[in-house]
Amino acid sequence: MNINYLYKLTLLFIALIIVSSCASKKDMIYFQNDETISNELYKNYAPKIQTADILNITVSAREPDAVKAYNLYQGGGQTTTKSITYLVDNQGDITFPELGKIKVGGLTTDELKDNLISRLEVYITNPIVTIRLENFRVSILGEVKSPGPYNLENEKVSIPEALAMAGDLTIQGKRKNILLLRTTGDKVESIRLDLTDKSLFKSPYFYLAQNDIVYVEPNKAKVNSSAIGTTSSLISIASALLSLVLILTR
């Protein structure tokens, strides 16, 4: 085979490796497009209560004795500050002190609060109800710096916020094809989201629900490197081939 041809072929091989390792701006920059996005539709977003959720519900009023029956504590007394929690059963119900079984599945925490206040007003003057989801957790997997489950104190967390908690995407993560898995009852939704497009702010999936799974796929370069070695290794091989060609041409 012609030595000059081998030399040119080796240079072409190196160039292809370098080019294939480069990513364009459109692949990397978040929230592109110049349009102004209005998020009015989702400013009042709140997750719905689901089966197996754990609720912390506290009732208070001006007269503390009036609410004792509605605030139960572990161990049966108030010697500990650890109040009991309420597990939402498979029918979407909880059993609340004095009030009995209450349907909570499908409600937001604010809707449940209003429901409880209306029931308690029969027995208590100006009751105050606070509700917190104890098991609001999401899992972030794939090409992020710190994958794993995250317990969230805030019940209104967006996709970008969750990814930021995981240390953001690695350079090998696909920004245009984020996979969101959401379980609602016995149904699992599979949604694809594009971080590079501002229309993400208009998506009904912009905010996460409890038990959501966010998966960042590896890009082509990462997949290829797993199969045939890193780019630097390929360049080393190509450089060795080029050196061999140069030796043969002397």
C-alpha positions in Angstrom: 0.0 0.0 0.0 1.2 3.5 -0.8 3.0 5.1 2.2 1.7 8.5 1.4 -1.8 7.1 1.4 -1.3 5.6 4.9 0.0 8.9 6.2 -3.1 10.8 4.9 -5.4 8.1 6.2 -3.9 8.3 9.7 -4.2 12.1 9.8 -7.9 11.7 8.7 -8.4 9.2 11.5 -7.1 11.6 14.1 -9.2 14.4 12.7 -12.3 12.3 12.9 -11.7 11.4 16.5 -11.2 15.0 17.5 -14.3 16.2 15.6 -16.5 13.4 17.0 -15.4 14.4 20.5 -16.7 18.0 20.0 -20.2 19.0 21.0 -22.0 22.0 19.4 -23.4 24.9 21.4 -26.9 23.7 20.6 -26.2 20.4 22.4 -24.8 22.0 25.6 -26.5 25.3 26.4 -29.7 25.2 28.5 -32.9 27.1 27.8 -32.2 28.4 24.3 -34.6 30.3 22.1 -35.3 34.0 22.6 -39.1 33.8 23.3 -40.4 35.1 26.6 -41.9 32.4 28.7 -44.9 32.9 31.0 -45.1 30.5 33.9 -48.5 31.7 35.2 -50.1 28.4 34.6 -47.8 26.6 37.0 -47.1 29.2 39.7 -49.6 27.6 42.0 -48.5 24.0 41.2 -48.8 21.5 44.0 -48.3 17.7 43.9 -51.3 15.4 44.5 -51.4 13.1 47.5 -50.9 9.5 46.4 -51.2 6.1 48.0 -48.3 5.2 50.3 -47.6 8.9 51.0 -46.8 9.7 54.6 -48.5 12.9 55.9 -47.6 14.9 59.0 -50.7 16.7 60.1 -50.8 19.2 63.0 -53.9 20.9 64.4 -53.5 24.1 66.5 -55.8 26.7 68.0 -55.9 29.5 70.5 -57.1 27.1 73.2 -54.5 24.2 73.3 -56.8 21.9 75.2 -59.3 22.0 72.4 -56.9 20.3 69.9 -55.3 17.6 72.1 -57.5 14.9 70.8 -56.4 15.7 67.2 -52.7 15.6 67.8 -51.4 12.2 68.7 -47.8 11.5 69.7 -45.6 8.4 69.5 -45.8 6.6 72.9 -49.3 7.9 73.5 -48.4 11.2 75.2 -46.8 14.6 74.6 -43.6 13.8 76.5 -41.9 13.6 73.1 -42.2 16.1 70.3 -42.5 13.3 67.7 -46.0 13.3 66.4 -47.5 10.3 64.6 -47.8 10.3 60.8 -50.6 9.1 58.6 -50.0 6.6 55.8 -52.3 6.9 52.8 -53.7 3.4 52.2 -54.4 1.7 48.9 -57.8 3.3 48.7 -56.4 6.8 49.1 -57.7 7.2 52.7 -56.3 8.0 56.1 -57.9 7.5 59.5 -57.8 10.8 61.5 -58.4 11.1 65.2 -62.1 11.8 66.1 -63.0 12.4 62.4 -62.4 8.8 61.2 -61.7 7.8 57.7 -61.0 10.7 55.2 -60.4 10.5 51.5 -57.1 12.3 50.7 -55.8 10.6 47.5 -55.8 13.0 44.6 -55.9 16.1 46.8 -53.2 18.7 47.2 -52.0 19.4 50.8 -53.8 22.8 50.6 -57.0 21.1 49.5 -56.8 18.6 52.4 -56.0 21.4 54.8 -59.2 23.3 53.7 -61.2 20.0 54.0 -59.9 19.4 57.6 -60.5 22.9 58.7 -64.1 22.8 57.5 -64.6 19.5 59.5 -62.8 20.8 62.6 -64.7 24.1 62.8 -67.7 22.2 64.1 -65.6 21.4 67.3 -62.9 24.0 67.4 -62.9 27.8 67.1 -60.6 29.0 64.3 -58.6 25.8 63.9 -55.2 26.0 62.2 -54.0 22.9 60.2 -50.5 22.4 58.8 -49.7 19.4 56.5 -46.4 18.2 55.3 -45.5 15.3 53.0 -42.9 13.4 54.9 -41.8 11.2 52.0 -41.4 13.7 49.1 -38.5 12.0 47.4 -37.1 11.9 43.9 -34.4 9.8 42.3 -31.8 11.3 39.9 -29.9 8.8 37.9 -27.4 8.6 35.0 -25.0 11.3 33.8 -25.1 13.7 36.8 -22.3 14.4 39.2 -24.1 13.0 42.3 -26.8 10.4 41.3 -29.1 9.0 44.0 -32.3 9.5 45.9 -33.1 13.0 47.3 -35.5 13.7 50.1 -37.0 17.2 49.5 -38.3 19.6 52.1 -39.9 21.8 49.5 -42.9 20.2 47.7 -42.4 22.5 44.7 -39.2 21.5 43.0 -38.5 21.9 39.3 -36.5 19.7 37.0 -33.6 22.2 36.8 -33.6 22.6 40.6 -33.4 18.8 41.1 -30.6 18.4 38.6 -28.7 21.2 40.4 -29.0 19.3 43.7 -27.4 16.4 41.9 -24.5 18.6 40.9 -25.7 19.2 37.3 -25.2 17.0 34.3 -21.8 15.8 33.4 -20.3 16.7 30.1 -21.4 13.3 28.8 -25.1 13.8 29.6 -27.7 14.2 26.9 -29.4 17.6 27.6 -32.0 17.2 24.8 -33.4 13.9 26.0 -34.0 13.8 29.7 -36.2 10.9 30.8 -38.8 11.5 33.5 -40.6 8.5 34.9 -43.7 9.3 37.0 -45.9 6.8 38.8 -49.6 7.7 39.3 -51.6 4.9 40.9 -50.8 1.8 38.8 -49.8 3.9 35.7 -46.2 4.8 34.9 -45.7 7.7 32.5 -42.5 8.1 30.4 -41.8 11.7 29.4 -38.9 13.1 27.4 -37.7 16.7 28.2 -35.3 19.0 26.4 -33.2 21.2 28.7 -31.9 23.2 25.8 -35.4 24.5 24.9 -37.1 27.3 26.9 -40.5 25.6 26.2 -39.5 23.3 29.1 -41.0 26.0 31.3 -44.4 25.5 29.7 -44.3 21.7 30.3 -46.8 20.3 32.8 -43.8 18.1 33.9 -41.6 21.1 34.8 -42.3 20.5 38.5 -41.6 17.1 40.0 -44.0 15.0 41.9 -43.1 12.6 44.8 -41.3 9.4 43.7 -40.4 10.8 40.3 -37.3 9.3 38.6 -35.1 11.5 36.4 -32.7 9.7 34.2 -30.0 11.5 32.1 -28.8 9.3 29.2 -25.1 9.2 28.2 -24.3 10.9 24.9 -22.9 9.0 21.9 -19.3 9.9 22.9 -19.7 8.3 26.3 -21.4 5.2 24.9 -18.6 4.8 22.3 -15.9 5.3 24.9 -17.4 2.5 27.0 -17.2 0.2 24.0 -13.9 1.0 22.5 -11.9 3.0 25.1 -11.6 6.7 25.7 -10.9 9.3 23.1 -7.4 9.9 24.4 -6.6 6.2 24.0 -7.8 6.3 20.4 -5.6 9.4 19.8 -2.7 7.6 21.3 -3.2 4.6 19.0 -3.5 6.9 16.0 -0.4 8.8 17.0 1.5 5.5 17.3 0.3 4.6 13.8 1.4 8.0 12.5 4.8 7.5 14.1 5.1 4.1 12.4 4.2 5.6 9.0 6.9 8.3 9.5 9.5 5.7 10.4 8.6 3.6 7.3 8.9 6.7 5.1 12.4 7.5 6.1 
